[in-house]
Amino acid sequence: MKVVKVRSPFIIEIDEATQLGSKIEIFIWNFGDAEPATPTYTLSKPIPTTAQRHTSYNVANFVKEYIDNIAPVYVDTIAQDTNENWAIFKVKRYWDNAGVYTLLDTTQYIGVNGFTNYMDGLQVPTETRVMPLFNSDIKNNYQIESSYSPDTIQYLNVLFDFQDNDDLLDITYYNINGSNPSSFQYDSLSGVYLFKIPISLAKVDGNFIDGCNVVINFTPDGGSLISNQFNTYPICEPKYTPVLCDFINRHGGWQTLTFYKAQTNSVTAKSDEYKLMPNEVNYNPLRGQSKSFNIRGTQNVTLNTGWVDENYSELITDLLLSETILLDQKPVNLKTQSSELKTKLKNRMINYTMEFEYNFNLINDVV
């Protein structure tokens, strides 16, 4: 599979020696839907000049319309992600050969709602059989509780390309001591799948209550083993109520950053004030001379991560740049617009403070 991050431009180029113009056909669909029989979009353009016959098209924004990241649906065991968190698209390239369009090639891609960095230059699709939509070097944490619910066990996204029924996916959880393995195997699948892999099995298996190591092994039929892993550690926070912050990271997958420490809540009210006309000459003084209309209110919250590792700077950067953020499954906007990326050398102990605004009115005014 060829994976494209559609928050950054993805350029399709056509440059035939004698072309007079070019055309591309884009077919876009979501997992579980049938591939469109006709193009979703058709784009064409003439060449600028005979000295410059090169033509190019940015298709990223067209694909992005078919990706709708609303909220993560937590799971307590491995599951397939079948909603619109990603899209499949196919591009047909044509060149104009004296008024006749000739097909050059057809290529299929996977689109995720991530982005590339400016210093990476022109985006080149990542061609791979396994695509983790997270940074495995960042430590995952979860809150220790007496009883667990799916709302406290987060997950990470991984794309897998099953090209043969004998392709084997093995996901094994080990406890923090490397023992008591619990393995899940998947085969006889065909096509690309986005899996939701819980960061812990603590809800369903007490062997993982103290943390775990998750090993993801994908063995293509007749190919070499592709292995990834990540670690999870529990955190005991007896004083404050942790807040789960879910957002789409730079890789295009759901990421959870838990704010463990003190939080401050506030309410902001706004209104439009107008001067009133008296209802009669002998007016009622209890009515006042002005009145507030269109009163609306929003709630703000300021949260603290608690002590975190230095590489959490990547999560803070992704949070600042994310288009979709939720706190405890409620949509928010991030009011904090900048943050120092802290280091142990300078800051010693690292804590991040972020301010959010719930992006809905406290008064229900939906019509």
C-alpha positions as CSV (number, residue, x, y, z in Angstrom):
1,M,0.0,0.0,0.0
2,K,1.0,3.6,-0.6
3,V,0.1,5.9,2.3
4,V,-0.5,9.6,1.8
5,K,-0.9,12.2,4.5
6,V,-3.5,14.5,3.1
7,R,-3.1,17.5,5.3
8,S,0.0,18.2,3.2
9,P,0.0,18.6,-0.6
10,F,0.2,15.4,-2.7
11,I,1.2,16.2,-6.2
12,I,0.4,14.0,-9.2
13,E,2.7,14.9,-12.1
14,I,2.4,14.3,-15.9
15,D,5.2,15.2,-18.2
16,E,5.2,13.4,-21.6
17,A,7.5,14.7,-24.3
18,T,4.8,15.7,-26.8
19,Q,1.7,16.2,-24.6
20,L,-0.6,19.1,-25.3
21,G,-2.3,18.7,-21.9
22,S,-3.2,16.2,-19.3
23,K,-6.1,14.8,-17.2
24,I,-6.4,12.8,-14.1
25,E,-9.4,10.9,-12.7
26,I,-9.7,10.5,-9.0
27,F,-11.8,7.7,-7.4
28,I,-12.4,8.0,-3.7
29,W,-14.2,5.8,-1.2
30,N,-14.2,4.6,2.4
31,F,-13.5,1.2,3.9
32,G,-16.6,-1.0,3.5
33,D,-17.9,1.0,0.5
34,A,-17.8,-0.1,-3.1
35,E,-15.3,1.5,-5.4
36,P,-17.0,4.2,-7.5
37,A,-17.8,3.1,-11.0
38,T,-17.2,6.7,-12.3
39,P,-14.6,9.2,-11.2
40,T,-15.3,11.2,-8.1
41,Y,-13.3,14.1,-9.6
42,T,-11.9,14.7,-13.0
43,L,-9.2,17.4,-13.4
44,S,-7.6,18.5,-16.6
45,K,-5.4,21.4,-17.9
46,P,-3.5,22.4,-21.0
47,I,0.3,22.7,-21.1
48,P,1.6,26.2,-20.2
49,T,3.8,26.3,-23.3
50,T,5.5,23.9,-25.7
51,A,8.8,24.8,-23.9
52,Q,7.2,23.8,-20.6
53,R,4.9,20.8,-21.0
54,H,5.0,19.6,-17.4
55,T,1.6,19.6,-15.6
56,S,0.8,18.8,-12.0
57,Y,-2.3,18.4,-9.7
58,N,-2.6,18.6,-5.9
59,V,-5.2,15.9,-5.0
60,A,-4.8,16.0,-1.2
61,N,-7.8,18.3,-0.5
62,F,-10.1,16.2,-2.6
63,V,-9.3,13.1,-0.5
64,K,-9.5,15.0,2.8
65,E,-13.2,15.6,2.1
66,Y,-13.8,11.8,2.6
67,I,-12.0,11.6,6.0
68,D,-14.1,12.6,9.0
69,N,-12.4,12.2,12.3
70,I,-15.1,12.8,14.9
71,A,-14.3,10.9,18.1
72,P,-12.4,7.7,19.0
73,V,-14.6,4.7,20.0
74,Y,-12.7,3.0,22.8
75,V,-12.3,-0.8,22.8
76,D,-11.1,-3.2,25.5
77,T,-9.7,-5.7,22.9
78,I,-8.3,-5.5,19.4
79,A,-10.8,-4.3,16.8
80,Q,-10.9,-3.1,13.2
81,D,-11.6,0.6,12.6
82,T,-14.3,0.7,10.0
83,N,-15.4,4.3,10.1
84,E,-14.2,7.3,8.1
85,N,-10.9,7.8,9.8
86,W,-9.1,7.1,6.5
87,A,-9.9,6.8,2.8
88,I,-8.9,4.8,-0.2
89,F,-8.3,6.6,-3.5
90,K,-7.2,5.7,-7.0
91,V,-5.7,8.0,-9.6
92,K,-5.7,7.5,-13.3
93,R,-3.2,9.6,-15.3
94,Y,-3.8,10.6,-18.9
95,W,-1.9,12.7,-21.4
96,D,-3.4,14.6,-24.3
97,N,-2.0,13.1,-27.5
98,A,-3.2,15.4,-30.3
99,G,-6.7,15.7,-28.8
100,V,-7.0,12.1,-27.6
101,Y,-6.4,11.2,-24.0
102,T,-4.2,8.2,-23.5
103,L,-4.1,6.4,-20.2
104,L,-0.6,6.3,-18.7
105,D,-1.2,4.3,-15.5
106,T,-3.5,3.6,-12.5
107,T,-2.3,3.8,-8.9
108,Q,-4.2,3.1,-5.7
109,Y,-3.3,5.0,-2.4
110,I,-4.4,5.1,1.2
111,G,-5.2,8.6,2.6
112,V,-4.8,9.5,6.3
113,N,-5.4,12.8,8.0
114,G,-1.8,13.4,8.9
115,F,0.9,15.9,7.6
116,T,4.5,15.9,6.6
117,N,7.1,18.5,7.7
118,Y,8.3,21.3,5.5
119,M,11.9,20.1,5.7
120,D,10.8,16.7,4.2
121,G,10.2,18.4,0.9
122,L,7.8,17.1,-1.7
123,Q,5.6,14.4,-0.2
124,V,6.4,10.9,-1.5
125,P,3.9,8.2,-0.5
126,T,5.1,5.7,2.1
127,E,5.1,2.3,0.5
128,T,4.8,-0.4,3.2
129,R,2.8,-3.4,4.3
130,V,2.5,-2.1,7.9
131,M,2.0,1.6,8.9
132,P,1.8,2.5,12.6
133,L,0.0,5.8,13.0
134,F,2.0,6.7,16.1
135,N,5.5,7.2,17.5
136,S,6.5,3.9,19.2
137,D,9.2,5.7,21.2
138,I,6.7,7.7,23.3
139,K,5.7,6.0,26.5
140,N,1.9,5.3,26.9
141,N,0.3,5.8,30.3
142,Y,-3.1,4.9,31.8
143,Q,-4.7,5.6,35.1
144,I,-4.8,2.8,37.7
145,E,-8.4,2.3,38.9
146,S,-10.1,-0.3,41.0
147,S,-12.4,-1.1,38.1
148,Y,-11.8,-0.5,34.4
149,S,-14.1,0.6,31.6
150,P,-13.4,1.0,27.9
151,D,-13.4,4.8,28.5
152,T,-10.1,4.5,30.4
153,I,-8.3,2.2,28.0
154,Q,-7.1,4.0,24.9
155,Y,-5.8,2.6,21.7
156,L,-3.3,3.3,18.8
157,N,-4.0,2.9,15.1
158,V,-2.0,0.7,12.7
159,L,-2.6,0.1,9.0
160,F,-2.0,-3.4,7.6
161,D,-2.0,-4.5,3.9
162,F,-3.2,-8.1,3.6
163,Q,-2.3,-9.2,0.0
164,D,-2.6,-13.0,0.5
165,N,-4.8,-15.2,2.7
166,D,-1.6,-16.6,4.2
167,D,-0.4,-13.2,5.5
168,L,-0.3,-13.5,9.3
169,L,-0.7,-10.8,11.9
170,D,0.2,-11.6,15.4
171,I,-0.3,-9.1,18.3
172,T,1.1,-10.2,21.6
173,Y,0.8,-8.5,25.0
174,Y,3.4,-9.3,27.6
175,N,3.3,-8.0,31.2
176,I,6.0,-5.6,32.4
177,N,8.2,-8.5,33.4
178,G,8.0,-10.1,29.9
179,S,5.8,-13.0,31.0
180,N,2.2,-14.1,30.7
181,P,1.8,-13.5,27.0
182,S,-1.6,-13.0,25.5
183,S,-1.6,-13.4,21.7
184,F,-4.1,-12.5,19.0
185,Q,-3.7,-13.7,15.4
186,Y,-5.4,-12.6,12.2
187,D,-5.1,-14.2,8.7
188,S,-7.4,-15.0,5.8
189,L,-7.9,-11.3,5.3
190,S,-7.7,-9.4,2.0
191,G,-7.1,-5.7,1.5
192,V,-6.1,-2.8,3.7
193,Y,-7.4,-2.7,7.3
194,L,-7.0,-0.1,10.0
195,F,-6.7,-1.8,13.4
196,K,-7.4,-0.3,16.9
197,I,-4.8,-1.8,19.3
198,P,-5.5,-1.1,23.0
199,I,-2.5,0.2,24.9
200,S,-3.3,-2.3,27.7
201,L,-5.4,-5.4,28.4
202,A,-5.7,-4.4,32.1
203,K,-9.5,-4.3,31.9
204,V,-9.8,-7.9,30.8
205,D,-6.7,-9.5,32.2
206,G,-5.2,-8.8,35.6
207,N,-1.7,-9.9,34.5
208,F,-1.3,-6.5,32.8
209,I,-2.3,-4.4,35.7
210,D,1.3,-3.2,36.2
211,G,2.0,-2.4,32.6
212,C,2.8,-4.2,29.4
213,N,4.9,-4.5,26.3
214,V,2.9,-4.9,23.0
215,V,4.7,-6.6,20.1
216,I,3.1,-6.4,16.6
217,N,4.4,-9.0,14.1
218,F,3.2,-9.0,10.5
219,T,4.5,-11.9,8.3
220,P,3.7,-11.6,4.6
221,D,3.3,-14.9,2.8
222,G,6.8,-15.7,1.6
223,G,8.2,-12.4,2.9
224,S,10.2,-11.1,5.8
225,L,8.8,-10.4,9.3
226,I,7.8,-6.8,10.0
227,S,7.9,-6.1,13.7
228,N,6.8,-3.1,15.8
229,Q,6.3,-2.7,19.5
230,F,5.3,-0.1,22.2
231,N,5.3,0.0,26.0
232,T,2.6,0.9,28.5
233,Y,2.9,1.9,32.1
234,P,0.2,2.6,34.7
235,I,0.1,5.8,36.8
236,C,-1.5,6.1,40.2
237,E,-3.1,9.5,40.6
238,P,-5.0,9.5,44.0
239,K,-5.6,13.2,44.3
240,Y,-6.8,14.6,40.9
241,T,-9.2,13.3,38.4
242,P,-7.3,12.6,35.1
243,V,-8.7,14.0,31.9
244,L,-8.3,12.1,28.6
245,C,-7.4,14.3,25.6
246,D,-7.9,12.6,22.3
247,F,-6.7,14.1,19.1
248,I,-5.5,13.3,15.6
249,N,-1.7,13.3,15.5
250,R,0.8,14.0,12.7
251,H,0.6,10.4,11.4
252,G,-3.2,10.6,11.0
253,G,-4.2,8.3,13.9
254,W,-5.9,8.8,17.2
255,Q,-3.6,9.7,20.0
256,T,-4.5,10.1,23.7
257,L,-2.6,12.5,26.0
258,T,-3.8,12.2,29.6
259,F,-3.7,15.3,31.8
260,Y,-3.1,13.9,35.3
261,K,-2.7,16.9,37.6
262,A,-4.6,20.0,38.7
263,Q,-7.3,21.5,36.5
264,T,-9.0,24.9,36.7
265,N,-12.5,25.4,35.3
266,S,-14.1,28.7,34.3
267,V,-17.1,30.0,32.5
268,T,-17.2,32.9,30.1
269,A,-20.5,34.7,29.2
270,K,-21.1,37.1,26.4
271,S,-24.2,39.1,25.4
272,D,-25.4,42.1,23.4
273,E,-26.7,45.0,25.4
274,Y,-29.4,47.4,24.2
275,K,-31.1,50.5,25.7
276,L,-34.8,50.0,26.2
277,M,-37.6,52.3,25.4
278,P,-40.0,52.9,28.4
279,N,-43.3,51.1,27.9
280,E,-45.2,54.2,29.0
281,V,-44.6,57.7,30.4
282,N,-45.2,56.5,33.9
283,Y,-42.6,53.7,33.5
284,N,-41.8,50.9,35.8
285,P,-38.3,51.6,37.3
286,L,-37.9,47.8,37.9
287,R,-37.5,47.2,34.2
288,G,-34.2,49.1,34.0
289,Q,-33.0,51.2,31.0
290,S,-31.0,48.4,29.3
291,K,-31.3,44.7,28.7
292,S,-28.9,41.9,27.7
293,F,-29.9,39.8,24.6
294,N,-28.3,36.8,23.0
295,I,-26.7,35.7,26.2
296,R,-24.3,32.8,25.5
297,G,-21.7,31.1,27.6
298,T,-18.7,28.7,27.1
299,Q,-16.6,26.7,29.5
300,N,-12.8,26.8,29.7
301,V,-10.5,24.4,31.4
302,T,-6.8,24.6,32.1
303,L,-5.0,21.3,32.5
304,N,-1.6,20.0,33.6
305,T,0.1,16.9,32.2
306,G,2.1,16.1,35.3
307,W,5.7,15.0,35.0
308,V,6.4,13.6,31.5
309,D,9.3,12.5,29.3
310,E,11.2,14.8,27.1
311,N,9.9,13.3,23.9
312,Y,6.3,14.4,24.9
313,S,7.3,17.5,23.0
314,E,6.2,15.7,19.9
315,L,2.7,15.1,21.4
316,I,2.4,18.7,22.4
317,T,3.4,19.8,18.9
318,D,0.8,17.5,17.4
319,L,-1.9,18.7,19.8
320,L,-1.2,22.3,18.9
321,L,-1.5,21.5,15.2
322,S,-4.4,19.1,15.5
323,E,-7.8,19.9,13.8
324,T,-9.8,17.5,16.0
325,I,-9.5,17.5,19.9
326,L,-11.7,16.0,22.6
327,L,-11.6,16.1,26.4
328,D,-13.3,13.1,28.0
329,Q,-15.3,12.7,24.7
330,K,-16.4,16.3,24.5
331,P,-15.2,18.5,21.6
332,V,-12.9,21.4,22.4
333,N,-10.8,24.1,20.8
334,L,-7.2,24.6,22.1
335,K,-6.9,28.2,23.3
336,T,-3.2,27.8,24.0
337,Q,-1.5,28.9,20.8
338,S,2.2,28.3,21.7
339,S,4.2,26.3,24.2
340,E,7.8,26.0,25.1
341,L,9.2,22.5,24.1
342,K,10.8,21.6,27.3
343,T,14.0,19.6,27.9
344,K,15.4,17.9,31.0
345,L,18.7,19.9,30.6
346,K,16.9,23.2,31.0
347,N,13.7,22.4,32.8
348,R,14.7,19.4,34.9
349,M,11.1,18.2,35.6
350,I,8.8,18.6,32.6
351,N,5.1,19.6,33.0
352,Y,2.9,21.1,30.3
353,T,-0.1,23.4,31.0
354,M,-2.7,23.8,28.3
355,E,-5.9,25.8,28.1
356,F,-9.0,24.5,26.3
357,E,-12.4,25.9,25.4
358,Y,-15.4,23.6,25.0
359,N,-16.6,24.4,21.5
360,F,-20.3,24.5,22.2
361,N,-22.5,26.9,24.0
362,L,-23.7,26.1,27.6
363,I,-27.2,27.1,26.5
364,N,-28.6,24.8,23.9
365,D,-29.2,27.0,20.8
366,V,-29.0,24.4,18.1
367,V,-31.8,24.9,15.5
